[in-house]
Amino acid sequence: MHDEAVRFHTSKGMTFYVRGKGRPIVFLHGWCLNRKMWVYAEEALMSEFQVVTPDLPGFGQSDHLAGPYTLDRYGNEVKTLLEEAKLDGAILVGFAFGAAVAIQCATTFPANVKGVVAVAVPGASHSPYSRMPKAMRRDWPDFARKSANALFHTPQSEATLHWLEALFAAAPLPVALETVQVLSSYEPVEVVGRVEAPVLFLHADHDGVAPESLGLACAQATPKGRLEVVRDCGHLIVLDQKIAFHEQLKSFLQTI
């Protein structure tokens, strides 16, 4: 078992890290974040699973990779990762934008995906994505600070908020603008019906970005979908209620 994360690159240049040994789980980070958001999930799951955390093109250690930054491109990048790293029967776990990428990969390449956990999958009709570029262009660091603070329902330490703010601010503004444009037209209910694998939609009861009503609609539209709601939690379920997140994830993994 790899106690320390080991870094690799796909043939297309995407950076990813591997920890642990067992069934592979690929964690896909959210918009303007990077693989570091999964630090607690890595620790919680690496004793039972092979945990794989890529930086999607344009972000983190893959920020040198040029666009286009579309869902089609990201889905193809994840497929390449699964094939080259020989991650047979992988489960994709994505947060928000990463959930959209996981769904894209699962619909386009069903043979490569055993299951999907879509955490707080977003929808254009529930968030003001089309209005965000103006504020982003005006003051990107301030936008990053406000974004970090808006993601939680429970109180967080100043250190955690500063850490998350730094993750946001590290994302290149041109990449952020192109990918938020993707989100401004994305409606998951229109595509989840094509996912053949089991899908857990995980939403929070205090999420103003991706409400549980959206998760319910997605679960009902997915052949093997179901919804679980995390209580006393905001949008960033992965960190806001990380113990509950890990429990939900492990419970789902036992069923597939």
C-alpha positions in Angstrom: 0.0 0.0 0.0 1.2 3.5 -0.8 1.1 5.5 2.4 2.4 8.5 0.5 0.8 9.7 -2.7 2.7 8.6 -5.9 2.6 11.0 -8.8 2.0 9.9 -12.4 1.0 11.5 -15.7 -1.2 10.3 -18.5 0.0 10.3 -22.1 -1.9 13.5 -22.6 -0.1 15.2 -19.7 -2.7 15.1 -17.0 -1.2 14.8 -13.5 -2.7 12.3 -11.1 -1.8 10.7 -7.7 -2.3 7.2 -6.4 -2.6 6.1 -2.8 -3.7 2.7 -1.3 -4.5 -0.6 -2.8 -7.7 -2.3 -3.8 -10.7 -1.4 -5.8 -10.0 1.9 -7.6 -11.8 5.1 -6.8 -11.2 8.2 -8.9 -12.0 11.5 -7.2 -12.7 14.4 -9.5 -12.4 17.9 -8.0 -14.8 20.8 -8.2 -14.7 24.0 -10.3 -11.6 26.1 -9.6 -10.3 23.6 -7.1 -7.8 20.7 -7.4 -7.0 17.3 -6.1 -6.0 18.7 -2.7 -9.7 19.0 -1.8 -9.8 15.3 -1.3 -7.1 15.1 1.4 -9.5 13.8 4.1 -11.2 11.3 1.7 -7.7 9.9 0.8 -6.9 9.3 4.4 -10.3 7.7 5.2 -10.3 5.3 2.2 -6.8 4.4 1.3 -6.6 1.5 3.7 -9.4 -0.3 1.8 -9.2 1.2 -1.8 -6.8 2.4 -4.4 -7.5 6.2 -4.3 -6.7 8.1 -7.5 -6.8 11.9 -7.5 -6.2 13.8 -10.8 -5.8 17.4 -11.4 -8.2 18.1 -14.3 -6.6 20.0 -17.2 -6.3 23.7 -16.5 -6.2 23.2 -12.7 -3.6 22.3 -10.1 -0.6 20.6 -11.5 -2.3 20.2 -14.8 -2.8 23.9 -15.3 -0.2 23.9 -18.1 -2.5 21.9 -20.4 -4.3 24.0 -23.0 -8.0 24.0 -23.7 -10.6 23.5 -24.8 -12.0 23.0 -21.3 -15.3 21.2 -22.2 -17.1 18.3 -20.7 -16.3 16.2 -23.8 -12.6 16.9 -23.3 -12.7 16.1 -19.6 -14.7 12.9 -20.1 -12.1 11.8 -22.6 -9.2 12.7 -20.3 -10.7 10.6 -17.5 -11.2 7.7 -19.9 -7.5 7.9 -20.8 -6.6 7.9 -17.2 -8.8 4.8 -16.5 -7.3 2.9 -19.4 -3.6 3.8 -19.0 -3.6 3.3 -15.3 -5.5 0.0 -15.7 -8.2 1.1 -13.3 -10.7 -1.7 -14.2 -14.1 -1.4 -12.6 -13.4 2.1 -11.3 -15.9 4.1 -9.3 -15.9 7.8 -10.2 -16.6 10.3 -7.3 -17.0 13.9 -8.4 -17.9 17.1 -6.6 -20.0 19.7 -8.4 -18.2 20.3 -11.7 -16.3 17.1 -11.1 -19.7 15.3 -10.8 -20.6 16.6 -14.2 -17.3 15.2 -15.5 -18.0 11.9 -13.9 -21.4 11.7 -15.5 -20.0 12.7 -18.8 -17.4 9.9 -18.7 -20.0 7.4 -17.5 -22.4 8.2 -20.3 -19.8 8.3 -23.1 -17.7 5.3 -21.9 -20.0 3.0 -19.9 -17.6 0.0 -20.1 -15.0 1.9 -18.1 -17.1 2.9 -15.2 -18.5 0.6 -12.4 -20.4 3.3 -10.5 -20.7 7.0 -9.9 -21.0 9.2 -6.8 -22.2 12.6 -7.9 -21.7 15.0 -5.0 -23.8 18.2 -5.2 -24.1 18.0 -9.0 -25.0 21.5 -10.3 -27.6 22.7 -12.7 -27.7 26.0 -14.6 -31.3 26.8 -13.6 -30.3 26.7 -9.9 -27.2 28.9 -9.9 -26.4 32.3 -11.4 -23.4 31.0 -13.4 -24.2 33.4 -16.3 -23.8 36.4 -14.0 -20.5 35.3 -12.3 -18.0 36.3 -15.0 -18.5 40.0 -14.4 -17.5 39.6 -10.7 -14.7 37.2 -11.6 -13.1 39.7 -14.0 -13.5 42.6 -11.6 -11.6 41.0 -8.7 -10.7 37.4 -9.0 -9.0 37.1 -5.5 -12.0 38.6 -3.8 -14.3 36.3 -5.8 -12.2 33.4 -4.5 -12.5 34.6 -0.9 -16.2 34.9 -1.1 -16.6 31.6 -2.8 -14.6 29.8 -0.1 -16.8 31.3 2.6 -20.1 30.5 0.8 -19.5 26.8 0.5 -20.1 25.8 4.1 -23.1 25.7 6.5 -21.2 24.6 9.6 -18.5 26.9 11.2 -15.0 26.3 9.9 -11.6 27.4 11.1 -10.0 30.5 9.7 -7.2 28.2 8.5 -9.6 26.0 6.5 -11.2 29.0 4.9 -7.8 30.5 4.0 -6.7 27.1 2.6 -9.8 26.8 0.4 -9.5 30.4 -0.7 -5.9 29.7 -1.9 -7.1 26.7 -3.9 -9.7 28.8 -5.6 -7.4 31.7 -6.3 -4.7 29.4 -7.8 -7.0 28.5 -10.7 -6.1 30.6 -13.8 -8.8 33.1 -14.5 -9.1 32.2 -18.2 -9.7 28.6 -17.3 -12.2 29.6 -14.7 -14.1 31.8 -17.2 -14.3 29.0 -19.8 -15.4 26.4 -17.4 -18.1 28.6 -15.7 -19.4 29.0 -19.2 -19.8 25.3 -19.4 -21.7 25.3 -16.1 -24.0 28.1 -17.3 -25.7 25.7 -19.8 -25.4 22.4 -17.9 -28.6 20.6 -16.8 -27.8 17.2 -15.4 -31.4 15.9 -15.6 -31.1 16.1 -19.3 -28.1 13.6 -19.4 -28.2 11.3 -16.4 -30.8 9.0 -18.0 -27.9 7.7 -20.2 -25.8 6.5 -17.3 -25.9 2.7 -17.1 -24.0 2.3 -13.9 -25.4 2.8 -10.4 -25.3 6.4 -9.3 -25.5 7.9 -5.9 -26.6 11.5 -5.9 -25.4 13.1 -2.6 -26.8 16.5 -1.7 -27.0 18.7 1.3 -30.0 20.2 3.1 -28.5 23.7 3.1 -27.1 23.9 -0.4 -28.0 27.0 -2.3 -26.0 26.0 -5.3 -27.3 22.4 -5.9 -30.4 21.8 -3.8 -31.6 18.4 -2.9 -34.6 18.9 -5.2 -32.2 18.8 -8.1 -30.6 15.6 -6.7 -34.0 14.0 -6.4 -34.9 14.9 -10.0 -31.6 13.4 -11.2 -32.1 10.2 -9.1 -35.5 9.8 -10.6 -34.2 10.3 -14.1 -31.3 7.8 -13.7 -32.0 4.1 -14.3 -30.0 3.0 -11.3 -29.9 6.3 -9.4 -30.7 7.1 -5.8 -30.5 10.2 -3.6 -29.0 10.6 -0.1 -29.2 13.9 1.7 -26.6 15.0 4.2 -28.1 17.0 7.0 -26.7 20.2 8.6 -24.5 20.7 5.6 -23.7 23.2 2.8 -22.6 22.8 -0.7 -19.1 21.5 0.0 -20.3 18.2 1.5 -16.8 16.7 1.1 -15.4 19.1 3.8 -18.5 20.5 5.6 -19.6 17.1 6.8 -16.6 15.0 5.9 -17.4 12.1 8.3 -20.9 11.7 7.0 -19.5 12.0 3.4 -17.1 9.1 4.1 -19.8 7.0 5.6 -22.2 7.5 2.7 -19.4 6.8 0.2 -18.4 3.5 2.0 -22.0 2.4 2.3 -22.6 2.9 -1.5 -19.4 1.1 -2.4 -20.6 -2.0 -0.5 -23.6 -2.2 -2.9 -21.7 -2.3 -6.2 
